[in-house]
Amino acid sequence: MTDQHEHLDEALDKVIAAMRAHLAAVRAADGKVDDDAVWKAYVELNNASYAYDDALLDAYGEVTPWDVDVIDPDLADEKVGEFSGGAPADDPYAQIVSVRQRRDYRVPSVSALIKAAENARRDALSGEEGAADPVESVGEAVLELLQSGDGSLSALDVPELEPLDGLVAVAEVATALDLGAYDEVDGAGPFSLASPDRLVGRLDEQPYADLDDDEDQA
């Protein structure tokens, strides 16, 4: 056996030993977050895997599926120091970060939208009571799509709705939202800012802005 092959076997043995050490550290930590022993074992396993991959490439021109880079052990020790007591674990922020989103839609076909909402309701309830109830308005149809989906605006990414401009606003507020403080018909109160709340900024959504620019340049 050549020295090159011996080196490859040694590199493989180190990977196996590092795997076992990492598993033992994980088990010993038992779910503890930022455990220094787990981090050290991770670094050893990472670097052993990199060394084996490099040795395999030199010997046979082959690679492993492990896409890793070497971690500097000195930097790893610094990271362990952070885990073990440098900075405090808790760093609470006094204010609440509030994210508010609005997106408008055009309805190309009322009948198509209502049909899509009724189908979504039927699929979501799957034979339960109310599954066959009709959807009676455009607003109810949009609400049904949200309820039948995941609750986010992505549930409205359907052909029956044409997205218009929208925005996402980020604010810092003094108190968290209290749903019980507002009537169900109050659509403005939960979104209003009061002193000392502060609007940090907003991101504008313009779904067809790029298309308009292309038409102007044509």
C-alpha positions as a Markdown table, in Angstrom:
| # | Residue | x | y | z |
|---|---|---|---|---|
| 1 | Met | 0.0 | 0.0 | 0.0 |
| 2 | Thr | 1.4 | 3.4 | -1.0 |
| 3 | Asp | 1.9 | 6.3 | 1.4 |
| 4 | Gln | -0.9 | 8.1 | -0.5 |
| 5 | His | -3.3 | 5.3 | 0.2 |
| 6 | Glu | -2.3 | 5.1 | 3.9 |
| 7 | His | -2.9 | 8.8 | 4.2 |
| 8 | Leu | -6.4 | 8.3 | 2.8 |
| 9 | Asp | -7.2 | 5.5 | 5.2 |
| 10 | Glu | -6.0 | 7.7 | 8.1 |
| 11 | Ala | -8.1 | 10.6 | 7.0 |
| 12 | Leu | -11.2 | 8.3 | 6.8 |
| 13 | Asp | -10.5 | 6.9 | 10.3 |
| 14 | Lys | -10.4 | 10.5 | 11.6 |
| 15 | Val | -13.7 | 11.3 | 10.0 |
| 16 | Ile | -15.3 | 8.2 | 11.6 |
| 17 | Ala | -13.8 | 9.1 | 15.0 |
| 18 | Ala | -15.0 | 12.7 | 14.7 |
| 19 | Met | -18.5 | 11.5 | 13.8 |
| 20 | Arg | -18.6 | 9.4 | 16.9 |
| 21 | Ala | -17.3 | 12.2 | 19.1 |
| 22 | His | -19.8 | 14.6 | 17.7 |
| 23 | Leu | -22.7 | 12.2 | 18.3 |
| 24 | Ala | -21.5 | 11.7 | 21.9 |
| 25 | Ala | -21.3 | 15.4 | 22.5 |
| 26 | Val | -24.8 | 16.0 | 21.0 |
| 27 | Arg | -26.3 | 13.3 | 23.2 |
| 28 | Ala | -24.5 | 14.7 | 26.3 |
| 29 | Ala | -25.8 | 18.2 | 25.6 |
| 30 | Asp | -29.4 | 16.8 | 25.4 |
| 31 | Gly | -30.8 | 19.7 | 23.5 |
| 32 | Lys | -28.8 | 22.4 | 25.3 |
| 33 | Val | -28.4 | 25.4 | 23.0 |
| 34 | Asp | -24.8 | 26.7 | 22.1 |
| 35 | Asp | -23.1 | 23.9 | 23.9 |
| 36 | Asp | -19.3 | 24.4 | 23.7 |
| 37 | Ala | -18.5 | 20.6 | 23.5 |
| 38 | Val | -20.9 | 20.2 | 20.6 |
| 39 | Trp | -19.4 | 23.1 | 18.8 |
| 40 | Lys | -15.8 | 21.8 | 19.3 |
| 41 | Ala | -16.9 | 18.4 | 18.1 |
| 42 | Tyr | -18.6 | 20.0 | 15.1 |
| 43 | Val | -15.4 | 21.8 | 14.2 |
| 44 | Glu | -13.4 | 18.6 | 14.4 |
| 45 | Leu | -15.9 | 16.7 | 12.2 |
| 46 | Asn | -16.0 | 19.6 | 9.7 |
| 47 | Asn | -12.2 | 19.7 | 9.4 |
| 48 | Ala | -11.8 | 16.0 | 9.3 |
| 49 | Ser | -14.4 | 15.8 | 6.5 |
| 50 | Tyr | -12.6 | 18.5 | 4.6 |
| 51 | Ala | -9.2 | 16.7 | 4.9 |
| 52 | Tyr | -10.7 | 13.3 | 3.8 |
| 53 | Asp | -12.4 | 15.0 | 0.8 |
| 54 | Asp | -9.0 | 16.6 | -0.1 |
| 55 | Ala | -7.2 | 13.3 | 0.3 |
| 56 | Leu | -9.7 | 11.4 | -1.9 |
| 57 | Leu | -9.4 | 14.1 | -4.6 |
| 58 | Asp | -5.6 | 13.7 | -4.6 |
| 59 | Ala | -5.7 | 9.9 | -4.6 |
| 60 | Tyr | -8.5 | 9.2 | -7.1 |
| 61 | Gly | -9.8 | 12.5 | -8.4 |
| 62 | Glu | -13.1 | 11.9 | -6.6 |
| 63 | Val | -15.0 | 14.0 | -4.1 |
| 64 | Thr | -17.5 | 13.5 | -1.3 |
| 65 | Pro | -20.9 | 15.0 | -1.1 |
| 66 | Trp | -19.7 | 17.1 | 1.9 |
| 67 | Asp | -19.4 | 20.7 | 0.8 |
| 68 | Val | -17.4 | 22.1 | 3.7 |
| 69 | Asp | -14.6 | 24.6 | 4.2 |
| 70 | Val | -11.9 | 24.5 | 6.9 |
| 71 | Ile | -12.8 | 26.2 | 10.2 |
| 72 | Asp | -9.9 | 28.0 | 11.9 |
| 73 | Pro | -9.6 | 26.3 | 15.3 |
| 74 | Asp | -8.5 | 29.6 | 16.9 |
| 75 | Leu | -11.7 | 31.2 | 15.6 |
| 76 | Ala | -13.6 | 28.2 | 16.9 |
| 77 | Asp | -12.2 | 28.8 | 20.4 |
| 78 | Glu | -13.3 | 32.4 | 20.3 |
| 79 | Lys | -16.8 | 31.2 | 19.4 |
| 80 | Val | -16.7 | 28.8 | 22.3 |
| 81 | Gly | -15.7 | 31.8 | 24.6 |
| 82 | Glu | -18.8 | 33.6 | 23.4 |
| 83 | Phe | -21.0 | 30.6 | 24.2 |
| 84 | Ser | -19.5 | 30.1 | 27.7 |
| 85 | Gly | -20.0 | 33.5 | 29.1 |
| 86 | Gly | -18.6 | 36.5 | 27.2 |
| 87 | Ala | -21.8 | 38.2 | 26.2 |
| 88 | Pro | -25.1 | 37.8 | 28.1 |
| 89 | Ala | -27.5 | 35.3 | 26.7 |
| 90 | Asp | -30.5 | 37.8 | 26.9 |
| 91 | Asp | -30.6 | 41.1 | 25.1 |
| 92 | Pro | -34.2 | 42.2 | 25.2 |
| 93 | Tyr | -35.5 | 45.1 | 23.2 |
| 94 | Ala | -37.9 | 47.4 | 25.0 |
| 95 | Gln | -40.1 | 48.0 | 22.1 |
| 96 | Ile | -42.2 | 45.7 | 19.8 |
| 97 | Val | -41.3 | 45.4 | 16.2 |
| 98 | Ser | -44.5 | 45.6 | 14.1 |
| 99 | Val | -44.8 | 44.6 | 10.5 |
| 100 | Arg | -47.9 | 45.8 | 8.5 |
| 101 | Gln | -48.7 | 44.7 | 5.0 |
| 102 | Arg | -51.2 | 45.9 | 2.4 |
| 103 | Arg | -51.7 | 44.6 | -1.2 |
| 104 | Asp | -54.5 | 45.6 | -3.5 |
| 105 | Tyr | -56.0 | 43.4 | -6.2 |
| 106 | Arg | -58.2 | 43.9 | -9.3 |
| 107 | Val | -60.8 | 41.2 | -10.0 |
| 108 | Pro | -61.0 | 40.4 | -13.7 |
| 109 | Ser | -64.0 | 38.1 | -13.2 |
| 110 | Val | -66.3 | 38.1 | -10.2 |
| 111 | Ser | -67.8 | 34.7 | -11.1 |
| 112 | Ala | -64.4 | 33.1 | -11.5 |
| 113 | Leu | -63.2 | 34.4 | -8.2 |
| 114 | Ile | -66.3 | 33.2 | -6.3 |
| 115 | Lys | -66.1 | 29.8 | -7.9 |
| 116 | Ala | -62.4 | 29.5 | -6.9 |
| 117 | Ala | -63.3 | 30.5 | -3.3 |
| 118 | Glu | -66.2 | 27.9 | -3.2 |
| 119 | Asn | -63.8 | 25.2 | -4.5 |
| 120 | Ala | -61.3 | 26.2 | -1.8 |
| 121 | Arg | -63.9 | 26.1 | 0.9 |
| 122 | Arg | -65.1 | 22.7 | -0.3 |
| 123 | Asp | -61.6 | 21.3 | -0.3 |
| 124 | Ala | -60.7 | 22.7 | 3.1 |
| 125 | Leu | -63.8 | 21.4 | 4.8 |
| 126 | Ser | -63.9 | 18.1 | 2.9 |
| 127 | Gly | -67.6 | 17.1 | 3.5 |
| 128 | Glu | -67.9 | 18.9 | 6.8 |
| 129 | Glu | -70.8 | 21.2 | 7.7 |
| 130 | Gly | -70.7 | 24.4 | 5.6 |
| 131 | Ala | -68.5 | 22.9 | 2.8 |
| 132 | Ala | -71.2 | 23.5 | 0.2 |
| 133 | Asp | -72.3 | 27.0 | 1.5 |
| 134 | Pro | -72.2 | 29.6 | -1.3 |
| 135 | Val | -69.7 | 32.5 | -1.3 |
| 136 | Glu | -71.9 | 35.6 | -1.7 |
| 137 | Ser | -69.4 | 38.5 | -2.3 |
| 138 | Val | -66.0 | 39.3 | -3.7 |
| 139 | Gly | -64.7 | 40.3 | -0.2 |
| 140 | Glu | -66.0 | 37.0 | 1.3 |
| 141 | Ala | -64.3 | 35.1 | -1.6 |
| 142 | Val | -60.9 | 36.7 | -0.8 |
| 143 | Leu | -61.4 | 36.0 | 2.9 |
| 144 | Glu | -62.2 | 32.4 | 2.1 |
| 145 | Leu | -59.1 | 32.0 | 0.1 |
| 146 | Leu | -57.0 | 33.2 | 3.0 |
| 147 | Gln | -58.8 | 31.0 | 5.5 |
| 148 | Ser | -58.6 | 27.9 | 3.3 |
| 149 | Gly | -54.9 | 28.6 | 2.6 |
| 150 | Asp | -52.1 | 29.2 | 5.0 |
| 151 | Gly | -53.4 | 32.6 | 6.1 |
| 152 | Ser | -50.7 | 34.6 | 4.4 |
| 153 | Leu | -51.1 | 36.8 | 1.3 |
| 154 | Ser | -49.4 | 34.0 | -0.7 |
| 155 | Ala | -52.8 | 32.3 | -0.6 |
| 156 | Leu | -54.1 | 35.1 | -2.9 |
| 157 | Asp | -51.5 | 34.3 | -5.7 |
| 158 | Val | -54.2 | 32.9 | -7.9 |
| 159 | Pro | -55.2 | 33.7 | -11.5 |
| 160 | Glu | -58.6 | 35.1 | -10.3 |
| 161 | Leu | -56.8 | 38.0 | -8.7 |
| 162 | Glu | -54.6 | 40.6 | -10.4 |
| 163 | Pro | -52.1 | 42.1 | -8.0 |
| 164 | Leu | -51.8 | 45.9 | -7.9 |
| 165 | Asp | -49.4 | 48.0 | -5.8 |
| 166 | Gly | -48.8 | 47.1 | -2.2 |
| 167 | Leu | -46.4 | 47.9 | 0.6 |
| 168 | Val | -44.8 | 46.4 | 3.8 |
| 169 | Ala | -44.3 | 48.9 | 6.6 |
| 170 | Val | -42.0 | 48.2 | 9.6 |
| 171 | Ala | -42.6 | 50.1 | 12.8 |
| 172 | Glu | -41.4 | 50.1 | 16.4 |
| 173 | Val | -44.3 | 50.3 | 18.9 |
| 174 | Ala | -44.6 | 50.6 | 22.6 |
| 175 | Thr | -47.2 | 47.8 | 23.1 |
| 176 | Ala | -48.1 | 44.6 | 21.3 |
| 177 | Leu | -51.3 | 44.2 | 19.5 |
| 178 | Asp | -54.3 | 43.4 | 21.7 |
| 179 | Leu | -57.0 | 41.9 | 19.4 |
| 180 | Gly | -59.6 | 42.3 | 22.1 |
| 181 | Ala | -59.2 | 46.0 | 22.2 |
| 182 | Tyr | -60.7 | 46.5 | 18.8 |
| 183 | Asp | -64.1 | 45.6 | 17.3 |
| 184 | Glu | -64.2 | 43.1 | 14.5 |
| 185 | Val | -65.4 | 45.8 | 12.1 |
| 186 | Asp | -62.6 | 48.1 | 13.1 |
| 187 | Gly | -60.1 | 47.9 | 10.2 |
| 188 | Ala | -58.1 | 51.1 | 10.9 |
| 189 | Gly | -57.4 | 50.9 | 14.7 |
| 190 | Pro | -55.1 | 47.9 | 14.7 |
| 191 | Phe | -52.9 | 49.5 | 12.1 |
| 192 | Ser | -52.7 | 53.1 | 13.5 |
| 193 | Leu | -49.6 | 54.4 | 15.2 |
| 194 | Ala | -49.7 | 56.4 | 18.4 |
| 195 | Ser | -47.0 | 58.2 | 20.3 |
| 196 | Pro | -44.3 | 57.0 | 20.9 |
| 197 | Asp | -44.7 | 54.5 | 18.1 |
| 198 | Arg | -42.3 | 55.1 | 15.2 |
| 199 | Leu | -42.5 | 54.1 | 11.5 |
| 200 | Val | -39.0 | 52.8 | 10.6 |
| 201 | Gly | -39.7 | 52.6 | 6.8 |
| 202 | Arg | -41.6 | 50.8 | 4.2 |
| 203 | Leu | -41.0 | 48.6 | 1.1 |
| 204 | Asp | -43.1 | 49.3 | -1.9 |
| 205 | Glu | -44.4 | 46.5 | -4.1 |
| 206 | Gln | -45.1 | 47.3 | -7.7 |
| 207 | Pro | -45.7 | 44.0 | -9.5 |
| 208 | Tyr | -45.9 | 45.5 | -13.0 |
| 209 | Ala | -43.4 | 48.3 | -12.7 |
| 210 | Asp | -40.7 | 46.4 | -14.7 |
| 211 | Leu | -43.2 | 45.7 | -17.5 |
| 212 | Asp | -44.2 | 49.4 | -17.7 |
| 213 | Asp | -40.5 | 50.4 | -18.0 |
| 214 | Asp | -40.0 | 47.9 | -20.8 |
| 215 | Glu | -43.1 | 49.4 | -22.7 |
| 216 | Asp | -41.7 | 52.9 | -22.3 |
| 217 | Gln | -38.4 | 51.9 | -23.7 |
| 218 | Ala | -39.9 | 50.0 | -26.7 |
